Amino acid sequence: MSTFNVPTREDVSENNQTIFDHLNKSLGFVPNLYATYAHSDTALENYLNFSNAKTSLSIKEKEVVSLAVSEVNACVYCLSAHTAIGKMNGFTDEQILELRAGQASFDPKLDALAQLAKNITENRGNTEEAVLENFFKAGYTKGNLIDTISLVGDKTITNYIHKTTQVPVDFPVAQPLETVAV
């Protein structure tokens, strides 16, 4: 595979330079995957607008989906980033490992969400009826379902960008799930 460079501020369009400045101010750095989006004059802004749009899912629920989807898609970059973000949002190391496996024994509602996110991703949207019924029985709505599917798509895009470009991971690297006890 050819090496994909991570563009610097000087390498990107003026619009993306403004976004880089904002990311540096808010995060303290521009994550390599975000910078990779900036190879396009429009993709980074479009992605951030979609990713940061209003949703019925809480921040923790969004991390549940992100971890389950990124595990199915075997994206080390997103697993690493969302492990760090998950910890910042109160999940323990053990809980993060469970979420990556598509389960959450510590919370029945999050368990239904993790199972759904994993199932949707594995089956490319052909969700199993029992998984869907479990999601609704846990208290989620049809609106939550649509927001979850949207987030699965959002995360799949980032997973595919990293898997295609293989830009360096600039977060503590998450270990493969099979090498850690769940």
N, C-alpha and C positions, 0 to 999 in steps of 0.2 A: 504494500500500500504506500502511496506517496505521502510524504509528510505535509501536513496542512499547517500553515503558519497561523499564529494568533496575532491578528492585526493590532498595532498600537494606535494611539490616538491620532498620530500623524498619518497613518495609513488609511483612515476612514473618512467618509463624507462629513461635511460640516454639521449636518443634522446628527450624525452618529457621534461626532466629537462632543456636542452638547449633552448627549445622553451619557457618554463616558464621564464627562465632568460631574453630572448628577449622580451617577453610580459611585464615583470616587468619593463624593461628598457624603452620600447616604450609607454606603457599605464600607468605605475605606479602600476599595479596590474595584477593578472591573473583572469579574470572573471570566476565565478563559472562554467558557462556552458562550457567554453573552458577547464577548468580543468577536467570537467566530460568527455569530449572527450578523455582525457589522460588515462582513464581506459584501452583504447586500445593502443597498442604500435605504431599504424600507423594512427588512425583516426584523431587525432588533426592536424598532419602535412598535411594529405590529405585534411582535411576541410579548413585549412588556405590557402593552395595552390589554391584550387578551389575558395574560397571566395575572395581571393585577385588577381585572374587572370584578365588579360586584358578583357575589355568589352566595347561595344559601348555606354553603359549607363553612364551618369555622376554620380557623388557622390550623388547629390540630387535625381536623378531618381532612383538610387538604394535604397534610403531611402523610396521613394514613394512605391516601390514594397514591401520592407521589412515590412512597416507598414500595408499595405493592406492585405498581406498574413498572417501576424502574428495575425491580428484581426480575419480573417476568421477562422484560426486555434486555436483561443482563447489561445494564448501563452503569459501569463503575463510576463515571463522573457524577451522574444524578444520584446514585446510591450514596456516594461520599458527601455530596452537597446536602442531601436531604437527611442524612444521618446527623450532620452538624446542626441543621435547622430544626430537626426533630428534638434534639437535646435542648436547644435554645427554647423550645416550646413545651418543655416539661416531660418528654418521654425519657425513660431510662434506657440504657444499652440493651437490656433484656427485652423490653417492650419493642424497641426498634427492630430487633431481630425477628420477633414474632410478626410484626407488621410487614416486614419484607417477605415473610413466608405466607402472607395473606391471611393472617389470623390475629386475634387480640383476646386472649383468654382473660385478660384483666378488665375488659369492658365489653359487655354483650353488644352494645350498639356499634362500637367501633369494629368489633369482630364481624358484624354483618356488612359493614362498609368495606373492610379489607377483603373479605371473601368476594364481594361484588366486583371491586376494582380488579382483583386478580382474575376472576372468571371472565369479565368483559375483555381483558387484555389477552388472555390465553385463547379465547374463542373468537377473537376479532369481532366482538359485538354480538355474537350469537349466544347471548346470556342464557344460562340454564334456568329454567322456571323455578326450581326449588331455591336457588340462590337469590333470585329476584323476590320471591315470596318472603324469604327470611329478612331481606332488606326492609321491606314494607312492614313486616311484623315487628321489627326493631324500632319502628316509629318514624322512619323516613317517608317522604312524600314523593309524588311524581316529579315535582320541581327539583327535589334533591337528586333524583335519578338523572335528570337531564344535566344538572350541574356536575354530577359525578362523571357522566359520559364526556362532557366537555373537558373536564380536567384530565381524564384518561387520554383524550386526544392531545391536549396541551403537553402533557408529560411525554407521550409517545414521540411527538415532534422533537423535543430536546434529546430524548434517548437516541433517536435516529441520527440527529446531527452529530452527536458525540461518537456514536458507533461508526459513522462514515468518516469523520474527520480525524478522530483519535487525538484531539488536542490534549495537552497535559492536564491532569487533574490538579487543581490548585486548592484542594481541601484535604484534610486527613483522609487517606484512602480507606474506604470500607473494604473489609475482607470478604471474600466469597462466602456466601451463606453456608455452603457445605463444609467449610473449614471451621465453623464455630457451632457450638451446641445451641440448639433452639429449645 
